[in-house]
Structure formats: C-alpha cells, structure tokens
Amino acid sequence: MIEVMQPTRSGRPDPRAQAQQAQLAASLAGAVDLAAVKARSEAAARAQAAPPPGAAAPAGAPGAAVVDVTEATFQAEVLDRSFQVPVVLDLWAEWCGPCKQLSPVLERLAAEGGGSWVLAKVDVDANPALAQGLRVQGIPAVKAVWQGQLVAEFTGAIPEEQARQFVTELVRATTGGAVPGDGAPEAAEADDPRLDAAEAALERGDLTAAEAAYQAILDAEPDHPVAGLALRQVQLFRRADEAGPDALAAADAAPDDVAAQARAADFQLGTGDVEGAFDRLLDVVRRTAGEDRDRARRHLVDLFGVVGDQDPRVAAARRQLTLALY
C-alpha cells in the first residue's frame, strides 16, 4: 500500500502552496526578458490582483479577449496577463495582405474563447521596438506567451482550422482548458461536514471508502468546490496502488505502450515523484502522434489537475507540453 496524503482542501491556508508560489516567482524572475520589464514575480502579483479577461469587455479595452497592444501597454496586457491566461500575439501591419486574412480569424476565435485566452494585436510599424524585441522576421507572426515566456509561435497566414487547433492546444497545455473567473470556493464550503467521512477513510488508508464518500457528495452536489478535486486525487492514489512498483519496469520494457506509460506515471506521482511522472508522459507526447499522442496529453493534463496549478512543477511541465505540441 502506498502512503496516502490528504487531498488538498481549497479555501484553507496552505503554507506549502505559498512557498511553492514564491519559488515559482523567483525562477521566473531570471527568465529571458521579452521587453525590458520588471521581474516576473511582480507581474504574477499584479495578475492575481487584476480581474480575469472576458468576452464581455469591449474589444480593444483593457481586460478584453481582444486588445490592441503598444510598447506602453505590453507589460500589463501581455506579460502580466499571461500569468492568468495564455496571450497570443498577432503581429501585423496595415500594408500586409496575409495579415488581413489571419487577423479576423484570430479575433473571432478569441471572442469564442470567452476569456480563456487573450489576443493581443501589435502593429509592428507603430511599435518597432516590440517587433525587434520579439525578433519578428516576417508578418503575420503569431507568438504565444504564458507566464512571461514565449512558448509557441508560427509565421504566415494559416487556415482557420489550423489556427483553431493552435489556440485549442495552447489553452489545453497551459491551463488545462479551464476558463478563468468561475469563482474560487468559499472557506465555509470547504468546511463541509460531509467531507469528514472521506477524510476519516483516508486516515485509515481505506481508499475505496474515501472514493465512495467523495462520489456521494458529488452525486448530490456536482459542483462541490472540494469533492471534485479530492476525488481525482484519491482515484490517482488508487491507480498508483493498483499499478505497483512493477509498473515502472513494465513501462520501460514497452516504451510505445501508452497505457503502460500512464500506469507508470500514476505510480510515480502517487509515490511523490512528480517530475518523473511528468517527464515520462512528456516523452511519450514528443515521440508519438495521432491518438497515442492525444491520450498521453490528456493523461498528463489530468495529472496537472491532481497536483494543482500552484505547484511550480506543473507550470514548468505545461510549458514543456506546449513546446512539445508545436
């Protein structure tokens, strides 16, 4: 039996999460600077204080899903905002014919995205320093920014289907497809007495009973702010326990077996080897294509949800996943 940790209860102060956030801020402060802005730790703090982007804001206004960006607003609307959602830069010029084909497509996709990502439009003629800092060699140029770093890009006009795939995979790889602004759980809800039975089961190592208790809460209240995450964590513990240490040897002996790699990753994550689990599935994503690649990606994103976005290892792995997909 693997050692079972308590699922994280949202709404309660977690000193470990606070330390992890500080570590993430420190690591980002040393990242390559896109436009001579302040440290990423400060950008992250500003992003946490700002309202999330949304489709309701008028196009072009700060906080909108589509915004015009200048050298003066790049820090707030691109770098700071990228700590909330991925930001897609559309670098264009009035004289550029292909730009006039691509830009409306991106604007329409951003509006459909409802704030899950932001389209930041940059006129390269009006903002030459930005174009130079971003190393633009031809337009239209599209560059994706996540947590202050460039994570994906392409040059030239592409069909709408390909543009849709680009932003869809970007959102999945960075935020797991979740749309921000759905609201955080209230502390009072996190103290739901129905959670006590599940936590008591965890304390005695009864994963089956804990899973049943969390599932019962979700059956009665599908949107419960704690039970959903806790259930995913318990299910991970069960999968890791069922896989056992033999899962690692089995996966190493069958590198092309996606199911075997997923079981091994579950075991690694369930026993505390977070980076090893992520690296294993990232390697599968890099080496495969089609359905196998998508299965590995989906399983990896599920594991991100189990660990939580506050963990710096998740942020680093999300960036690696985005790079692996393009």
N, C-alpha and C positions, 0 to 999 in steps of 0.2 A: 504494500500500500504506500503510495506516495504521500508526502507530508502536505496537508491541505491548509492553505492560508484562507483567512476570512475574505470574502468578496468585499470590495470597496463600497462603503455606503456613501452615496452622494449626499452633500449637504452638511457633512461633518468636517471640521478642520483636519487636514491630513498633513502633518509636518514633512512626511516623505515626499509628497507631491510638491510642497513648497520648495524643498531642497532640489528636486528634480528640475523645477522651473528655473531656479537660479542657475543651475548647471547649464541648462539649455541657453539661457540668456548669455552666459559667459562664453559659451562656444560660438554663438552667433556673432558676438562682438568682434571676433577675429576673422570673420568671413571676408571674402573679396568684396570691396565696396563698389556698388554699381554707379553711384553718382555723388561721391564725397558727402555722404550723410552721416548722422550721428550713429552711435553704437546700436546694434540690433536689440540689445536689451531694452533700451529706451523706446525703440519702435514697438516692441512687443507690449510694453506697458501702456503706450498710447492706444494701441489697437484694442487692448482689453477694456479701456475706458470708453471707447467710441462705440456708437450703435452699429450693428451689422448692416451691410448693404442690403438693399431690397428693391424689388421691381416697382414699388410704389413711388419712390423718389423720381422726380422728373429727369429724363436723360440729360446728361451733362452736369447735373448738380452733384456736389459732394455727397458720397454715400449711395449714389445711384448705381444700377447694374452696368450702365454705360456712362463713361465720364471722359471729358477732354482733359488731357494732362499737359502741363507745361513744366519747364525747369523749376518753377517756383512751387508747384504742387506735387511734384514727383514723390517727394518723401512721404507726404500724408496719404496721397491717393494710390500709390503703388507699394512702396516699401512697408509703411505702417499697415496698410490694408491687407497686405499679403500675410500678415500674422493671423488674420481672421479667415480669409478665403483665398484661393489662388487668383492671381491677377494676370490676365492675358493682355500683353501689349500689342497694339496694332499700329505699326509704324508706317506712315503713309505720306503722300504729298498730293497736292491738287493736280499736278500735271501727269500723275501716274495712272494710266488706264487700268491695269490689273488691280490697283488699289480700289478703284471704284466698283470692281466686281466683287472683291473679297469683303470689303468693309461692311456693306449691308447684310451680308450673310452672318458675319460675326455679331453684328448688332442685334439681329433677330434671335440668334442663339442665346445671347446674353439676356435678352428680355425673357425668353422662355425659361432660362435657368433660375429666375426668381431670386437672385441674390446668392446662389450657390457658388458663383464666380463673378469676377468683375472684368469688363472690357475697358481698358484704358487706351484711348486713342492719342497718338503722338504725331503731330505734324512735324516731320523732320526738317523742313525748311525753316519753320518758325522756332525750332528748338535744336539747333545744330550741336550744342554741347551734349545733349542727351543722346543724339544719334551717334556721336563719336564715342561717348562713354559706354554705350551698349554695343559698339563695334558693328554697326549696321553697314553692310557692304552692298545691299541691294534691297529694293522695296517692290511689293509689300513684304515686310518682315514681321513675323509674329513670334513673340518670346513670352514664355510663361514664368512668372515669379511666384515663389512660395517661401514664406518665412525669410524674406530678404535675399533669396538666392535664385539665380536663373536655373530652371530645372528642365525646360524643354523649349524647342523652337523649330520653326521652318521658314523658308523663304519662297515667295511666289504665290500666286493665286491657286487655290485648290478647290475641287468641287465641294458642294455643301455637305455631302455625305462624309467626306474625309475630315472636314472642319468639325462636324458634329462629333465624330469619333475622337478627334484630338481633345476637345474640351471634356467629353464624357470620361475618357480615360484619365485626364488630368484631375478632374474632381474626384474620381474613384481612388486614384493613387494618393492624393493628398489628404482629403477629408473623409474618405470612405463613402462619398456620395451623400453625406448628411448636409442638409440645408441649415445654415446657422439661424439663430433667432427664434428657435422653437421654444425657448424658455428653459431655465435651469430648475431642477427640482427644489422644492422648498424644504427647509430643515425639518419642519413639522411633519411633512410627509415621510421624510427619511426615518423618522422615529416610529413608523407604523408598527404597532404591537404584533401584527401578523408575521413580521419578519423574525420574531423571536424563535418560533418553532424551527425555521430553516437554519438559523444560526446555532441553535442548540444541536441540531443534527450534524452540522459541520464540526462542532466542537468534539463530538464523539466519533467523528470520522465516517458518518453514515451519508455518503454522497447520494444514494438513491432517495433517502428520505428528504434530504435537503432539496434535491431537484424537484421532487413532488410538491414540497411546500411552496417553493417559488412559483412553480407552474400553477398551483391552485390560486395564488394571488393574481397571476396574470389572466387566468380564466375569468376571474371576477372583475378585474380592472386591467385591461390590455395595455393601457398607457401608464402603468405604475412607474414612478420615476426611479426606483431602485431595483425592483424584482427582475426586470428585463436584463440588465447588465449582470446582476448576481447569477441569474440562470445561465447565461453564456459562460460565466466563469466556472460554475460548477460543472457544466457539461464538458468544458475543457479538462477539468480535473479528472472526470470520469474517463474521457477518451485517453488521457495520458496514462491513467492507471491500467486501463484495458490494453493499451499498446505495450507497456512494459519496456524494460531496457533492451529486449531483443529487437525492438523496432528500429533501433539505430543500425544494428548490423544488417538487418533485412533491407533497409533503405540504401545503405552503402553498397550492398550486393546487387541492387536493382535501381540504378540511378535514373532510368527512364520510366519507372513506375510512379506516377504522380500520387496515387493513393498511399503507397508506401512512404513517400517523402512527406506527405501530410501527416501520417501517423507518427513518424519520427519527430516532426516539428511539434506536434501536440505533446509528445513525451518531453521534449526539451523544454518547451515553455512551461509545462506543468511542474517540472522539477527545477525551474528557476533559470534555465539557460535561454534567456530572452533573445539575445543577439544571435545565438546559434540557431534558434528556430527561425528567426527572420532571414538569416543568411542562407539557410537551406532552401527556403521557398523562393528567395530572390534568385538563387542559382537556377532553379527549375524554370522560372519565368524567362531568364536570359537564354536558356538552352532550348526551349520548346516553342511551339507555335500552335495556332488554332485552339481547339477545345482544351488540350492539355495545358496550354499557357493560361487560358482563362480560368480553368479550375484551380491552378496554383495561385493565380492572382486573387481569386475570390477567397480562398482559404487564408491567404496572407492578410487580406483586409479584415477578415473575421478575427484573426489573432490580434490585429491592431486594436480592434474594439474591445477585446478582452483585457489587454494591457492598459489601454487608455491614452488619449492624446496628450495628457500631461507628462507622460514619460518621454524624455529626450530620445530614447532609443527608437520610439515609434516615429518621431519626427525625422530622424536620420534615415530610417528604413523607408519611409514614404518617399523621401527624395530619391533614394536609390531605385525604388519601384518606378517612379516617373521616368527616370533616365533609362531604365531597362525596357520600358514600353515604346520608346521612340528611338 
